[in-house]
Amino acid sequence: MGKLSSGFLIFIIILLYSQNLLSQSIREVRAIQLTYQRYMGAQLSWKLFASEFLKKGEEFFEAKNLYLENVSKGIRISAHLGQYSARDKKFLLKGKIQLRTEKEGEVFTEELYFYPERDLIEAPGVVIIKKGAMEIIGEGLTYQVSAGDFKLHKRARAQFKF
């Protein structure tokens, strides 16, 4: 009877401890090889892949070796590091960024800001744009995705490769 009582007591302690854990909000989530897809109704809207993923609270996440795709808008972004702030409603992407668009070509840079709700992409530094045989190098980029407005701000020079 003594063994049964102590086993039952351990079960009660574990149950109370786990209920206490479940009632608390989760502060941090870590994942390796994360795949996330978001649907709007029955249609796929977003895809996100990351080799390492860290979410802190409801306001922030960070991902390494990130791939982000908005299927309906035809944009695909890959970066070494990506951070998302729910408060600012923006992604900050860093390190070997490649932005692929259906109409404007490919953009290569080292830092990029993406505001999904505003359909806006900005790159403050040096950018290389490749489309077909044309390559444009410049500084500062603004891309209003829904309008298709693609602007390079400074020091743009183009070259053609045959």
C-alpha positions in Angstrom: 0.0 0.0 0.0 2.9 2.3 0.7 4.3 2.0 -2.8 0.9 2.7 -4.3 0.4 5.8 -2.2 3.9 7.2 -3.1 3.3 6.5 -6.8 -0.1 8.2 -6.6 1.5 11.2 -4.9 4.2 11.5 -7.6 1.4 11.3 -10.3 -0.5 14.2 -8.5 2.7 16.3 -8.3 3.5 15.8 -12.0 -0.2 16.6 -12.9 -0.2 19.8 -10.9 3.2 20.8 -12.3 2.2 20.2 -15.9 -1.1 22.1 -15.4 0.9 25.0 -14.0 3.1 25.0 -17.1 0.2 24.8 -19.5 -1.5 27.8 -17.8 1.5 30.0 -18.4 2.1 31.7 -21.8 4.9 30.3 -23.9 7.7 32.8 -24.0 10.1 31.2 -26.5 9.8 28.6 -29.2 12.8 27.1 -31.0 12.7 25.0 -34.1 15.1 23.4 -36.6 14.2 23.0 -40.3 10.9 24.9 -39.9 8.3 25.0 -42.7 5.3 27.4 -42.3 2.5 28.0 -44.8 -0.3 30.5 -44.4 -3.5 30.2 -46.3 -6.1 32.9 -47.0 -9.3 30.8 -47.3 -8.3 27.8 -49.5 -5.5 29.6 -51.3 -1.8 29.4 -50.3 -0.6 33.0 -49.5 2.8 32.6 -47.8 5.5 30.1 -47.4 8.4 30.4 -45.0 11.3 28.0 -44.6 14.1 28.4 -42.0 17.0 26.1 -41.0 16.8 27.6 -37.5 13.8 29.5 -36.0 13.4 31.4 -32.7 10.2 33.0 -31.6 10.1 35.2 -28.6 6.6 36.0 -27.3 4.0 37.2 -29.7 6.0 40.2 -31.1 9.3 38.9 -32.5 10.9 36.0 -34.4 14.3 35.4 -35.9 15.2 32.8 -38.6 18.5 31.7 -40.1 18.8 30.6 -43.7 15.4 32.0 -44.5 13.3 31.6 -47.6 10.1 33.6 -47.8 7.6 33.5 -50.6 4.4 35.4 -51.3 2.7 33.2 -53.9 0.0 35.6 -55.0 2.4 38.6 -55.5 5.1 36.6 -57.2 8.0 37.5 -54.8 10.6 35.1 -53.3 13.2 36.2 -50.9 16.1 34.3 -49.4 18.5 35.6 -46.8 21.1 34.4 -44.3 19.2 36.0 -41.4 15.6 37.3 -41.1 13.8 39.0 -38.2 10.2 39.9 -37.9 8.7 42.5 -35.6 4.9 42.3 -35.2 4.9 45.7 -33.5 6.5 47.4 -36.5 4.9 44.9 -39.0 8.2 44.5 -40.8 10.9 42.0 -41.8 14.5 42.9 -41.5 16.6 40.6 -43.7 20.4 40.5 -43.7 23.3 38.8 -45.4 23.4 37.5 -49.1 19.8 38.5 -49.9 18.2 37.5 -53.2 14.8 38.9 -54.1 13.2 37.3 -57.1 10.3 38.9 -58.8 8.2 37.8 -61.7 8.4 41.1 -63.7 11.4 43.1 -62.4 14.1 40.4 -62.3 16.4 39.5 -59.4 17.8 41.8 -56.8 20.9 41.1 -54.7 21.8 43.1 -51.6 23.0 42.7 -48.0 20.1 44.4 -46.2 16.4 44.6 -47.0 13.3 45.7 -45.2 9.9 44.1 -46.2 6.6 45.6 -45.0 4.0 42.9 -46.0 0.9 44.9 -45.0 2.1 47.9 -47.0 3.4 45.8 -50.0 6.7 47.7 -49.7 10.3 46.5 -50.0 13.3 48.7 -49.3 17.0 48.2 -49.6 19.1 51.0 -48.2 22.5 49.9 -49.5 24.2 48.7 -52.7 21.9 46.6 -54.9 22.5 44.6 -58.0 19.5 44.0 -60.3 19.7 41.3 -63.0 17.1 40.9 -65.7 18.0 39.0 -68.8 21.2 40.3 -70.3 21.0 43.6 -68.3 22.7 44.2 -64.9 22.2 47.4 -63.0 24.2 48.4 -60.0 23.1 51.2 -57.7 22.3 52.3 -54.2 18.9 52.3 -52.4 15.9 50.6 -53.7 12.1 51.0 -53.2 9.7 48.4 -54.6 6.0 49.0 -54.2 4.9 45.4 -55.0 1.2 45.8 -55.7 1.8 48.8 -58.0 4.9 47.3 -59.7 6.8 50.5 -58.9 10.5 49.6 -58.9 12.9 52.5 -58.1 16.7 52.6 -57.8 17.7 55.8 -55.9 21.4 56.6 -56.5 24.4 55.9 -58.6 22.8 53.6 -61.0 24.9 52.2 -63.8 23.9 49.5 -66.3 25.8 47.0 -68.3 24.7 44.5 -70.8 26.1 40.9 -71.0 26.0 39.1 -74.2 
